[in-house]
Amino acid sequence: MTPVNRNRLIALGALLFAGAGLGFIAFGNIGDNLVYYWSPSELLSNGDKAYTATIRLGGVVQPGSIQWNEGHTTLDFRVADGPTADAKSVHVRSLETPPQMFREKIGVVVEGTYDKSGVFTSNRLMVNHSNEYRAPKEGESPRKWQDTLAEGATTATVTPPGAP
């Protein structure tokens, strides 16, 4: 076998291998492993399709809905389409300690399942936040960012155990 024929055979084998991989991805059961990202109104409008599927629910923490139980590390709150009281919302129950930045009117993404009782049980809670850094202005304290957390949070109901 000449070197040219050997190179062609290697190239053909690589193309067949890549094609087989692409075919597996396209026609395999990869759809069973997808996690859907829905807003509260989409979740509520999908009815039976929403039950038992793993879903990422994104929205805003509805003001006045946070209930933190320190003894059982249970966090109940409502995720809404917007910060207004009349926005469609879903009751969420999380069994983990919330992130330090968690508060009312902040964007969140929760991953979990929705059941027929109307409760979305979360096994993962993520807080949306800006990735922009702004240096303090002259005369401004470097810790001014903490004021924004204190304004939106009710420390008696939100502060997780062990947090400052």
C-alpha positions as CSV (number, residue, x, y, z in Angstrom):
1,M,0.0,0.0,0.0
2,T,1.4,3.4,-1.0
3,P,1.5,6.3,1.4
4,V,-1.1,8.2,-0.6
5,N,-3.6,5.3,-0.5
6,R,-2.9,4.8,3.3
7,N,-3.7,8.6,3.9
8,R,-6.9,8.3,1.9
9,L,-7.9,5.3,3.9
10,I,-7.2,7.1,7.2
11,A,-9.2,10.2,6.0
12,L,-12.1,7.9,4.9
13,G,-12.1,6.2,8.3
14,A,-12.1,9.5,10.2
15,L,-15.0,10.8,8.1
16,L,-17.0,7.6,8.7
17,F,-16.3,7.9,12.5
18,A,-17.4,11.5,12.5
19,G,-20.5,10.7,10.5
20,A,-21.4,7.9,12.9
21,G,-21.0,10.3,15.9
22,L,-23.2,12.9,14.2
23,G,-25.8,10.3,13.4
24,F,-25.9,9.1,17.0
25,I,-26.4,12.7,18.2
26,A,-29.1,13.5,15.6
27,F,-31.1,10.3,15.9
28,G,-30.2,9.0,19.3
29,N,-32.3,9.5,22.4
30,I,-30.5,12.7,23.4
31,G,-33.8,14.5,23.7
32,D,-34.5,12.5,26.9
33,N,-31.6,14.3,28.6
34,L,-32.6,17.8,27.7
35,V,-33.6,20.4,30.4
36,Y,-36.2,22.8,29.3
37,Y,-36.0,26.5,30.3
38,W,-39.4,28.1,30.9
39,S,-40.9,31.2,32.3
40,P,-43.7,30.8,35.0
41,S,-46.4,31.6,32.4
42,E,-45.0,29.0,30.0
43,L,-44.9,26.4,32.8
44,L,-48.5,27.0,33.8
45,S,-49.7,27.0,30.2
46,N,-48.1,23.6,29.4
47,G,-50.2,21.6,31.8
48,D,-49.5,17.8,31.8
49,K,-46.3,18.3,29.7
50,A,-44.8,20.2,32.7
51,Y,-45.3,17.5,35.2
52,T,-42.3,15.2,36.1
53,A,-40.0,16.7,33.5
54,T,-36.8,18.3,34.7
55,I,-37.2,22.0,34.0
56,R,-35.3,25.2,34.5
57,L,-37.7,27.9,35.6
58,G,-36.5,31.5,35.2
59,G,-38.1,34.6,36.6
60,V,-38.1,37.2,39.4
61,V,-38.5,36.4,43.1
62,Q,-42.0,37.9,43.9
63,P,-41.9,40.5,46.7
64,G,-43.4,39.3,50.0
65,S,-43.2,35.6,49.1
66,I,-40.0,34.5,50.8
67,Q,-40.4,32.1,53.7
68,W,-37.2,30.7,55.1
69,N,-37.3,27.9,57.7
70,E,-33.9,27.7,59.4
71,G,-34.7,24.5,61.3
72,H,-35.4,22.5,58.2
73,T,-33.4,24.6,55.7
74,T,-36.6,24.9,53.7
75,L,-37.0,27.9,51.4
76,D,-40.4,28.7,50.0
77,F,-40.9,31.6,47.5
78,R,-42.7,32.5,44.3
79,V,-41.0,32.9,40.9
80,A,-42.9,35.4,38.8
81,D,-42.8,36.7,35.2
82,G,-42.1,40.2,36.6
83,P,-41.8,42.1,39.9
84,T,-45.5,43.2,40.0
85,A,-48.0,41.6,42.2
86,D,-50.3,40.6,39.3
87,A,-47.6,38.7,37.3
88,K,-48.1,35.0,36.8
89,S,-46.1,33.1,39.4
90,V,-45.2,29.6,40.5
91,H,-44.7,28.4,44.1
92,V,-41.1,27.1,44.5
93,R,-39.8,24.9,47.4
94,S,-36.0,24.6,47.8
95,L,-34.4,22.3,50.3
96,E,-31.0,24.0,50.1
97,T,-29.5,27.1,51.7
98,P,-30.1,30.0,49.3
99,P,-27.1,31.9,47.8
100,Q,-26.0,35.0,49.8
101,M,-27.3,37.4,47.1
102,F,-30.8,35.8,47.2
103,R,-33.5,38.4,47.9
104,E,-36.9,39.8,46.6
105,K,-37.1,41.2,43.1
106,I,-33.8,39.5,41.9
107,G,-33.7,37.2,38.9
108,V,-33.4,33.5,39.6
109,V,-33.2,30.3,37.7
110,V,-34.3,27.2,39.6
111,E,-34.0,23.6,38.3
112,G,-36.3,20.9,39.4
113,T,-39.7,19.3,38.8
114,Y,-43.2,20.6,38.9
115,D,-45.9,18.4,40.5
116,K,-49.7,18.3,40.2
117,S,-50.1,20.0,43.6
118,G,-48.7,23.2,42.0
119,V,-45.3,23.2,43.8
120,F,-42.1,23.4,41.9
121,T,-39.5,21.4,43.9
122,S,-36.0,22.8,43.2
123,N,-32.8,20.9,43.6
124,R,-30.7,23.8,42.2
125,L,-31.1,27.6,42.8
126,M,-29.1,30.1,40.9
127,V,-29.2,33.9,41.2
128,N,-28.9,36.1,38.2
129,H,-26.5,39.0,38.7
130,S,-24.5,41.4,36.7
131,N,-20.9,40.6,35.7
132,E,-20.0,44.2,35.4
133,Y,-17.5,45.8,37.7
134,R,-17.6,49.4,38.6
135,A,-14.9,50.9,40.7
136,P,-16.0,53.1,43.6
137,K,-16.3,56.8,42.9
138,E,-14.1,59.1,44.7
139,G,-15.1,59.4,48.3
140,E,-17.4,56.4,48.0
141,S,-16.9,53.4,50.3
142,P,-15.7,50.1,48.5
143,R,-18.4,48.3,50.5
144,K,-21.3,50.4,49.1
145,W,-22.4,47.3,47.1
146,Q,-23.6,45.7,50.3
147,D,-26.3,48.5,50.6
148,T,-28.1,47.1,47.5
149,L,-28.4,43.7,49.2
150,A,-29.7,45.2,52.4
151,E,-32.4,47.3,50.6
152,G,-34.0,44.3,48.8
153,A,-33.8,41.7,51.6
154,T,-35.7,41.1,54.8
155,T,-33.0,39.8,57.0
156,A,-35.4,38.0,59.4
157,T,-36.8,35.8,56.7
158,V,-34.0,35.5,54.1
159,T,-30.7,35.3,55.9
160,P,-29.4,31.7,55.9
161,P,-27.8,30.2,59.0
162,G,-24.2,31.2,59.4
163,A,-24.4,34.2,57.1
164,P,-23.1,37.5,58.5
